[in-house]
Amino acid sequence: MGRDKGLLDFGGVPLILHTARLIEPLVAEVTIVGSPRRYANLGLHVIADNVQAQSRPDSTGYGPLAGIATALGATHSPWNLILACDMPYLSAKWIDWLLSRALRSRGKAVVPRTERGVEPLAAVYRRECGAQIAAAFARGVRKVSDVIEELRVDHVYPRDWRAIDRHGLLLRNMNAPGDYEEARTWWTTGRVNKSEHVTQPPRTPKQKRRSAPRRRK
């Protein structure tokens, strides 16, 4: 993309902030893993990627595996939702469904699998996965999908959420400028429920919340 995908503008608001506000009612705390300097103006809790912080604070060369290991190493919550910052088609309804599925799961992670393969950056992980992921990273593993094969994973499939995602867009991300333009067009003309995304400037986040879904009874 040539620039930070999470800061791409959607209706005057960075995408990463839209995503944060989308999930905020569904989880105990929202945390960004990345450069605190880069995201300082968003009004969100940001923690530095441990691997990047130990070398070049603004580096983006270590990939998502280091970010997942950092997130799971910092959390106190048993279940943790991990989302990429470049998924403009996510919906609160699907995320709520995924979190509910995780709370019923006996696996260490609940990970979607589509025709493209596993989708580890729209998944839910138990806290104890952090040590295993960090160990794999230390061995030189860099692909999240390689580590997923080592975990006890509960896979979910498009057929499981077909009623929520009739057009098959939910897990589509942006890798090139054309993807961004397509997503912006969809935001302008194609969204069914525009109330799921913010149109206002950031507000002060609530304090002392944790990054696991609230347990429903």
C-alpha positions as CSV (number, residue, x, y, z in Angstrom):
1,M,0.0,0.0,0.0
2,G,3.0,2.3,0.6
3,R,1.5,3.8,3.8
4,D,0.0,2.8,7.1
5,K,-3.2,1.0,6.2
6,G,-4.8,1.5,9.6
7,L,-4.6,5.3,9.1
8,L,-6.3,5.3,5.7
9,D,-9.2,7.7,5.7
10,F,-12.8,6.4,5.8
11,G,-15.3,9.2,6.1
12,G,-12.9,11.5,7.8
13,V,-11.8,8.9,10.4
14,P,-8.8,6.5,10.3
15,L,-9.8,2.9,9.6
16,I,-8.1,1.6,12.8
17,L,-10.3,4.0,14.8
18,H,-13.4,2.7,13.1
19,T,-12.4,-0.8,13.9
20,A,-11.8,0.1,17.6
21,R,-15.1,1.7,18.0
22,L,-16.8,-1.2,16.2
23,I,-15.5,-3.7,18.8
24,E,-15.5,-1.5,21.8
25,P,-19.0,-2.5,23.0
26,L,-18.2,-6.2,22.6
27,V,-14.9,-6.5,24.5
28,A,-13.4,-5.4,27.8
29,E,-10.6,-3.3,26.4
30,V,-9.3,-2.3,23.0
31,T,-5.5,-2.1,22.5
32,I,-3.4,-1.3,19.5
33,V,-0.1,-3.1,19.1
34,G,2.3,-0.7,17.2
35,S,4.2,2.5,17.5
36,P,2.8,4.6,20.3
37,R,4.2,7.7,18.5
38,R,2.3,6.9,15.3
39,Y,-1.0,6.3,17.0
40,A,-0.7,8.8,19.8
41,N,-3.5,11.1,18.5
42,L,-6.2,8.4,18.3
43,G,-7.1,8.4,22.0
44,L,-6.6,4.7,22.3
45,H,-4.4,2.4,24.4
46,V,-1.3,1.6,22.4
47,I,1.5,-0.8,23.3
48,A,4.8,-1.1,21.4
49,D,5.5,-4.3,19.6
50,N,8.2,-6.0,21.8
51,V,10.3,-7.1,18.9
52,Q,10.2,-3.7,17.2
53,A,10.8,-1.8,20.4
54,Q,14.0,-3.7,21.0
55,S,15.4,-2.6,17.6
56,R,13.8,0.1,15.5
57,P,10.7,1.6,17.1
58,D,9.1,2.6,13.8
59,S,10.0,-0.6,11.9
60,T,7.2,-2.6,10.3
61,G,9.4,-5.5,9.1
62,Y,8.6,-8.2,11.6
63,G,5.1,-9.0,10.5
64,P,1.9,-9.8,12.4
65,L,3.3,-12.8,14.4
66,A,5.4,-10.5,16.6
67,G,2.3,-8.3,17.2
68,I,0.2,-11.3,18.2
69,A,3.0,-12.5,20.6
70,T,3.2,-9.0,22.1
71,A,-0.6,-8.8,22.6
72,L,-0.9,-12.1,24.3
73,G,2.1,-11.5,26.4
74,A,0.6,-8.2,27.7
75,T,-3.0,-9.4,28.4
76,H,-4.5,-10.7,31.6
77,S,-7.7,-11.9,29.9
78,P,-8.3,-15.6,29.1
79,W,-9.6,-14.9,25.6
80,N,-8.3,-12.2,23.3
81,L,-9.7,-11.0,19.9
82,I,-6.9,-10.2,17.4
83,L,-7.8,-8.1,14.4
84,A,-5.7,-6.7,11.5
85,C,-6.0,-3.0,11.0
86,D,-6.9,-3.2,7.3
87,M,-10.3,-5.0,7.3
88,P,-12.9,-2.4,6.3
89,Y,-15.7,-4.9,5.8
90,L,-15.9,-6.3,9.4
91,S,-19.3,-6.0,11.1
92,A,-20.2,-6.0,14.8
93,K,-22.6,-8.8,14.2
94,W,-20.0,-11.1,12.9
95,I,-17.5,-10.2,15.6
96,D,-20.1,-10.9,18.3
97,W,-20.8,-14.3,16.7
98,L,-17.1,-15.1,16.7
99,L,-16.6,-14.1,20.3
100,S,-19.6,-16.2,21.3
101,R,-18.2,-19.2,19.5
102,A,-14.9,-18.7,21.3
103,L,-16.5,-18.7,24.7
104,R,-18.0,-22.2,23.9
105,S,-14.7,-23.5,22.4
106,R,-12.3,-26.0,24.0
107,G,-9.6,-25.0,21.6
108,K,-6.7,-22.7,22.2
109,A,-7.8,-20.5,19.4
110,V,-10.9,-19.9,17.2
111,V,-9.7,-19.1,13.7
112,P,-11.7,-18.7,10.5
113,R,-10.7,-20.8,7.5
114,T,-11.8,-19.7,4.0
115,E,-10.9,-20.6,0.4
116,R,-7.8,-18.4,0.9
117,G,-6.6,-20.5,3.9
118,V,-6.6,-19.6,7.6
119,E,-7.4,-16.1,8.7
120,P,-5.4,-15.7,11.9
121,L,-5.8,-11.9,12.0
122,A,-9.5,-12.0,12.6
123,A,-9.4,-14.7,15.3
124,V,-9.7,-15.2,19.0
125,Y,-6.8,-16.6,21.1
126,R,-6.4,-17.9,24.6
127,R,-3.8,-16.1,26.6
128,E,-1.6,-19.2,27.0
129,C,-1.0,-19.2,23.2
130,G,1.3,-16.3,23.7
131,A,4.2,-18.4,25.1
132,Q,4.0,-20.9,22.2
133,I,3.8,-18.2,19.6
134,A,6.7,-16.3,21.1
135,A,8.8,-19.5,21.2
136,A,8.0,-20.1,17.5
137,F,9.1,-16.6,16.7
138,A,12.3,-17.0,18.5
139,R,13.0,-20.2,16.4
140,G,12.7,-18.0,13.3
141,V,9.1,-18.7,12.3
142,R,7.5,-15.7,10.7
143,K,4.3,-16.9,9.1
144,V,1.3,-16.9,11.4
145,S,-0.2,-19.8,9.5
146,D,2.8,-22.0,10.4
147,V,2.3,-21.4,14.1
148,I,-1.5,-22.0,13.8
149,E,-0.7,-25.6,12.8
150,E,1.0,-26.1,16.1
151,L,-2.0,-24.9,18.2
152,R,-5.2,-26.7,19.1
153,V,-7.4,-24.7,16.9
154,D,-11.2,-24.6,16.5
155,H,-11.7,-23.6,12.9
156,V,-14.8,-21.9,11.7
157,Y,-15.9,-21.7,8.1
158,P,-17.9,-19.3,5.8
159,R,-20.8,-21.7,5.9
160,D,-21.0,-21.1,9.6
161,W,-21.6,-17.4,9.2
162,R,-23.2,-17.3,5.7
163,A,-26.4,-15.6,7.1
164,I,-24.2,-12.8,8.4
165,D,-22.1,-12.3,5.3
166,R,-24.2,-13.0,2.2
167,H,-21.7,-11.2,-0.1
168,G,-18.6,-12.8,1.2
169,L,-16.9,-9.5,2.1
170,L,-16.3,-9.7,5.8
171,L,-12.7,-10.9,5.9
172,R,-11.5,-9.1,2.8
173,N,-8.5,-6.8,3.5
174,M,-6.6,-4.2,1.6
175,N,-3.3,-4.8,0.0
176,A,-3.1,-2.3,-2.8
177,P,-4.5,1.2,-3.6
178,G,-7.2,-0.4,-5.8
179,D,-8.5,-2.3,-2.8
180,Y,-8.7,0.9,-0.8
181,E,-10.6,2.7,-3.5
182,E,-13.0,-0.3,-3.8
183,A,-13.5,-0.3,0.0
184,R,-14.2,3.5,0.1
185,T,-16.8,3.1,-2.7
186,W,-18.5,0.4,-0.6
187,W,-18.4,2.5,2.4
188,T,-20.1,5.3,0.5
189,T,-22.7,3.3,-1.4
190,G,-22.9,-0.3,-0.3
191,R,-22.9,-0.6,3.5
192,V,-26.2,-1.9,4.9
193,N,-25.7,-0.7,8.5
194,K,-23.7,2.5,8.6
195,S,-24.5,2.9,12.3
196,E,-21.8,0.3,13.0
197,H,-19.0,2.7,12.2
198,V,-18.1,6.0,13.8
199,T,-18.4,9.4,12.1
200,Q,-17.3,11.5,15.1
201,P,-13.8,12.3,16.4
202,P,-12.2,10.0,19.0
203,R,-13.5,10.1,22.5
204,T,-11.5,9.3,25.7
205,P,-11.3,5.6,26.2
206,K,-12.7,4.0,29.3
207,Q,-10.0,2.9,31.8
208,K,-9.2,-0.4,33.5
209,R,-10.7,-2.7,31.0
210,R,-9.3,-5.9,29.6
211,S,-9.0,-7.3,26.2
212,A,-11.3,-10.3,26.4
213,P,-14.9,-10.5,25.4
214,R,-17.4,-10.1,28.1
215,R,-18.8,-13.5,29.2
216,R,-22.4,-13.8,28.4
217,K,-24.8,-15.9,30.5
